Amino acid sequence: MTEENTPTTEDETTREPALRGAGSGDAPTAHDLGIELPEEPDKAIKQLLSLLAESREEASSYLEDLKRVAADFDNFRKRTMREQSLTLDRAAERVIQKLLPALDSFDAALAIQVESEPGKKLLAGMESTREQLLSALAEEGLKVVPTVGEKFDPEVHEPVGAPQGSGQLVVSQELRRGYTLNDRLVRAALVTLELEGS
């Protein structure tokens, strides 16, 4: 006899009854589900309802666990993104802190007055390079702290001395540029002050 014509044994017909019942469109029997029901219908219904309540409670517990795991994962993801953003901000700030002396050197060089044509060309090239550097840093969130003519703001201005008298203080001169990075102060501007209207 070929394999196709081999008669099936009792074990083979009962090996996976739940799958067979579910796949054929018939509802599984109590035996398929591994439940021993009493003969009396009232007791059988009571037992089935009890099993249903236990199953619902267990499913509810699993659902709560799943929700908790999903919430924990979402919190972990958000925390990781915040930490990555903070790490990038700190790295950018460190790089910019190291570039500030170079920007200061450009500012000092550009403050020099030259009369010769070669000197003017050299200063023009330096100014162009400084503007390129500032433009590249501005794309990363660097901004120059406004100074001359602005009202004195102790959050972003570091004063050198203070005028006598009372009234609104304004910045009269910038001695060293200040910068913010993504709205956080990197370095305060070093300024001199005067009374408004004086």
C-alpha positions in Angstrom: 0.0 0.0 0.0 1.1 3.5 -0.7 1.4 6.2 1.9 -1.8 7.9 0.7 -3.8 4.7 1.1 -2.5 3.8 4.6 -5.3 3.7 7.1 -5.1 6.2 9.9 -4.8 5.1 13.4 -6.8 6.4 16.4 -3.8 8.4 17.6 -3.4 10.3 14.3 -7.1 11.3 14.2 -7.0 12.7 17.7 -3.5 14.2 17.7 -4.5 17.9 17.3 -8.3 18.1 17.7 -8.4 21.8 18.6 -6.7 22.7 15.3 -8.9 20.3 13.3 -12.1 21.7 14.9 -11.0 25.3 14.4 -9.9 24.8 10.8 -13.0 23.0 9.7 -15.4 25.8 10.8 -16.9 23.7 13.6 -16.8 25.0 17.2 -14.2 23.1 19.3 -15.7 20.6 21.8 -15.0 20.6 25.6 -12.8 17.6 25.0 -10.8 19.5 22.3 -10.2 22.3 24.8 -9.1 19.9 27.5 -12.2 20.6 29.7 -14.0 17.8 31.6 -17.6 18.9 32.0 -20.2 17.4 34.4 -23.2 15.7 32.9 -25.7 18.1 34.4 -26.3 21.1 32.2 -26.6 23.6 35.1 -23.3 22.5 36.6 -21.6 22.5 33.1 -22.8 26.1 32.5 -21.6 27.2 35.9 -18.2 25.6 35.3 -17.9 27.2 31.8 -18.9 30.6 33.2 -16.3 30.2 35.9 -13.6 29.3 33.3 -14.7 32.2 31.1 -14.3 34.6 34.1 -10.9 33.2 34.9 -9.8 33.5 31.2 -11.1 37.1 31.0 -9.2 38.0 34.2 -6.1 36.4 32.9 -6.5 38.2 29.5 -7.1 41.5 31.3 -3.9 41.0 33.3 -1.9 40.3 30.2 -3.4 43.4 28.5 -2.4 45.6 31.5 1.1 44.1 31.4 1.3 44.8 27.7 0.1 48.4 28.2 2.6 48.9 31.0 5.4 47.6 28.8 4.3 49.8 25.9 4.3 52.8 28.1 7.7 52.0 29.6 9.1 51.6 26.1 7.6 54.9 25.0 9.1 56.6 28.0 12.4 55.0 27.4 12.3 56.1 23.7 11.5 59.7 24.7 14.2 59.8 27.4 16.8 58.4 25.0 15.9 61.0 22.4 16.2 63.8 25.0 19.6 62.4 26.1 20.8 62.2 22.5 19.7 65.8 21.9 21.3 67.0 25.1 24.6 65.2 24.2 24.6 66.8 20.7 23.9 70.2 22.3 26.8 69.8 24.7 29.1 68.6 22.0 28.2 71.6 19.8 28.7 73.9 22.8 32.2 72.5 23.5 33.2 73.0 19.8 31.8 76.5 19.8 33.6 77.4 23.1 36.9 76.3 21.4 36.1 78.5 18.4 35.3 81.7 20.4 39.0 82.7 20.7 39.3 82.5 16.9 36.2 84.6 16.4 37.6 87.1 19.0 40.9 87.2 16.9 38.9 88.0 13.8 37.0 90.8 15.6 40.2 92.3 16.9 41.9 92.2 13.5 38.9 93.8 11.8 38.9 96.6 14.3 42.3 97.8 13.0 42.3 100.7 10.6 44.6 100.2 7.5 45.4 102.7 4.7 47.3 100.5 2.3 45.6 98.7 -0.5 47.1 95.3 0.3 46.1 95.7 4.0 42.5 96.5 2.9 42.4 93.4 0.7 43.7 91.3 3.6 41.0 92.7 6.0 38.3 92.1 3.4 39.4 88.5 3.0 39.4 88.1 6.8 35.9 89.7 7.1 34.6 87.3 4.4 36.1 84.3 6.2 34.7 85.5 9.6 31.2 85.9 8.0 31.4 82.4 6.5 32.3 80.9 9.9 29.5 82.8 11.6 27.0 81.8 8.9 28.0 78.1 9.4 27.7 78.4 13.1 24.3 80.2 12.8 22.9 77.2 11.0 23.7 75.2 14.1 21.9 77.7 16.3 24.6 80.3 17.2 23.5 83.9 17.6 25.4 87.0 18.5 24.1 88.8 21.6 22.8 92.3 20.6 24.7 95.0 22.4 25.2 98.7 21.4 22.0 100.6 21.9 20.2 97.8 23.7 18.8 98.0 27.2 21.2 96.4 29.7 20.2 92.8 30.4 22.3 91.1 33.2 21.3 87.8 31.7 23.4 88.3 28.5 25.5 91.4 29.3 28.6 91.5 31.5 29.2 95.2 32.4 32.6 96.8 32.9 31.9 99.6 35.5 28.6 101.4 35.7 27.7 105.1 35.3 26.7 107.2 38.3 23.1 108.3 38.6 19.7 106.6 38.2 17.7 105.7 35.2 17.6 103.1 32.4 21.0 101.6 31.6 21.9 101.0 27.9 24.9 99.4 26.3 27.2 102.1 24.9 30.1 99.9 23.7 30.8 96.2 23.0 34.3 95.1 24.3 33.8 91.4 23.5 31.0 89.7 21.6 28.6 87.4 23.4 26.9 84.4 21.9 23.9 82.2 22.5 23.4 78.6 21.2 19.9 77.5 20.6 18.7 80.2 23.1 21.2 79.2 25.8 23.9 81.6 26.7 27.4 80.4 25.7 29.2 83.6 26.7 28.0 87.0 28.0 28.9 90.1 26.0 31.4 92.3 27.7 30.1 95.8 27.5 30.2 99.3 28.9 27.1 101.1 30.0 25.6 104.6 30.0 22.4 106.1 31.2 19.7 106.3 28.5 19.6 109.7 26.9 23.0 110.8 28.1 
